[in-house]
Amino acid sequence: MIVKLPKHSGFCPGVKAAEKRIFSELREHPDTDYAVLGHMINNRKYIDYLTAHDVITIENPENIDDESTVFIRTHGIDRDLQEELSKSHNLIDLTCRNVKRVQEIIDRYSNEGAMVFITGKRIHPEVIGLKSYSRKSFILESEDELDKFIRNPVIDGSIFNPDAFSGIFITSQTTGSRKLFDSVITKISRKWPEAGINIFNSICPVTSKKEHEALVLQEETDISFVIGDPMSSNASKLFSILKEADEATWFIQDAEELKKLNLDFSGCKSALVVSSASTPDFVEKEVIAFLESI
């Protein structure tokens, strides 16, 4: 079977940079104990891979050994927590440069007195981190939430009054939905046209390019596979987009899961394989090898 792969499949630049730094540190300081607070990326196979290289993943900061050097995950972490950890540990900040940029801009507008609106998943680590850089913010997860807010603009039990702020600032989780981001801009601008609205499009361009490339290649192939971990927002969104375009689309975590599907490949001459931004290349290569063997 012929396998087609988008140019931007797999790790995004932020994850690639983080991985490069991690293994550079391991080579230069092999006797140091390393820990990551939370998942470096949302992929369990990669977490296991780091563990095999003596980089342990710790969910609770209280469980980090005093002597450990701590990697800050690519999604970033809560601002206050990072400042507190810096007092007792050597920190290596691997926050994606795009995420770091959003943090800085939120901080600037918030210090100027703006109300911050963020589109994305409120329990996602990146959004939790972004929110910590604002004095006053509101998270919008879906079109339904947006419409409900427009009808009844209540934040923390009080009616939202834009006059109480220097303006409105709208941004997004870097792997968030562009459709939702655009809707928030449109509807909030219509609701409060005099509020002074500033916008920062923080959606990762690599993610958008990957989605476009995958949709183009999907039209040239008989079946599609999105590789990722279900806990990855990026992977789930990518699958949703491709599944909507073509029902013959499957979400898999690795080659073993693909084999267990027992799919009938008769009549399939070509397949699209596309990995999420948090899918390691060794997982992708195993999937490609299996499909090419058919």
Beta strands, then each sheet from edge to edge (+ up, - down):
strand 1: 2-4
strand 2: 34-37
strand 3: 55-58
strand 4: 69-72
strand 5: 90-93
strand 6: 115-119
strand 7: 137-140
strand 8: 154-155
strand 9: 158-159
strand 10: 168-172
strand 11: 197-199
strand 12: 223-227
strand 13: 249-252
strand 14: 270-275
sheet 1: 1+ 14+ 12+ 13+
sheet 2: 3+ 2+ 4+ 5+
sheet 3: 7+ 6+ 10+ 11+
sheet 4: 8+ 9-
end
